[in-house]
Amino acid sequence: MPERIIYLDHAATTALDRRVLEAMMPYLTTEYGNASSIYTLGRHAMQAIDGAREQVADMLNCRPTEIAFVGCGSESDNLAIKGMAFASKNKGNHLITSSIEHHAVLHTCQYLERFGFKTTYLPVDEYGSIDPDAVGRAITDQTVLVSIMFANNEVGTIEPIAEIGRICRAKKVPLHVDAVQAGGAIPIDVIALNVDMLSISAHKFYGPKGVGMLYVRQGMRILPQLQGGSQERGRRAGTENVASIVGAAAALRLAYEEMEQEAPRLIALRDRLIEGLLTIPASRLTGHPTQRLPNNASFCFEGIEGESILLNLDLLGIAASSGSACTSGSVDPSHVLLAMGLSPEWARGSLRLTLGRENTEADIEKLISVLPGIITKLRMLGG
Ligand SMILES: *Cc1c(COP(=O)(O)O)cnc(C)c1O
């Protein structure tokens, strides 16, 4: 194994930033109070949570009372969708989502189908873009929720959320946005976007694993999905993970502070990578050519297995992904790539490279120098 791993899987997770760890340290050691306790140690914990909530609200442009801290991005998606669906049972039983959502959304909708809900899974075009007008056309008088992702985790396509938000607001149907990939990467303003609920997760922007956030617009009623104490204004029972909540806010603040510098740097690296890898025969870029996350370069190579590429890269100390982390290990081609109209032969040969803070130009050049040989070798071996 080479000494330094070239980590190109930032869409799966990111390393905890040292500065974030420092902000968390007191709450992992001396400040261990339960935020519900009335003595000083407990009040310190509550003050830390309140401060974190204010910071997150400030960055998303909402009120602190509209932010709930939860256990992860998946839980945030679950709470938004189940919480709204079950709270709206007397209004209707129809949900709208897209065919390229994360499984935290897709499997939640499928679960709700067992309770009498019906889901419309909207198609996408060849770039993975959702047509806002198709959202409008799918809305019926039975629709209780639309859930559309901000940016796709596999191919990086950024969806027209502001336009979708405008349409949903006009039809008075709540919109939930899975912004877990977008959080910390591009600016998010819940007012400008007209969204009613929005999910992010700290480990995708150099914060700790195991803490998510859900924005719920004031006046929206959702049913809690975890019963117990009245933490998080009754939305999520359980003693607060103070250190991680503090870390999530610190990580988001750093991401916002550095975004103006970091996003153009990543875009330049991404575009160099795309240019370099598309010289490989029978290769193609997946996702939208311009409306895509600054750090996402994803490809398909005809006639080979993505898993084989990953194993060859791993031998060189390069960490990458094929489709989403959750589906790797299974041989099924990605539901996202199939929804974009790729044939299974192309979709099986997918490679997702997602860049981040530690990556340099040298990392990119290394990949451009080794990948063509790996693809040629695998094709000679017959996949
Ligand atoms: C990672 C991810 C999730 C799940 O977040 P966790 O914190 O890992 O549970 C949900 N949606 C998208 C788009 C993601 O990328």
The ligand as an ORCA input file, in Angstrom:
! r2SCAN-3c Opt
* xyz 0 1
  C     -25.300     10.202      2.261
  C     -26.671     10.532      1.784
  C     -27.798     10.263      2.574
  C     -27.702      9.545      3.886
  O     -27.046     10.295      4.884
  P     -26.444      9.529      6.156
  O     -26.031     10.609      7.088
  O     -25.283      8.732      5.652
  O     -27.533      8.671      6.696
  C     -29.039     10.634      2.086
  N     -29.176     11.250      0.911
  C     -28.121     11.535      0.128
  C     -28.333     12.238     -1.165
  C     -26.837     11.188      0.536
  O     -25.800     11.456     -0.247
*
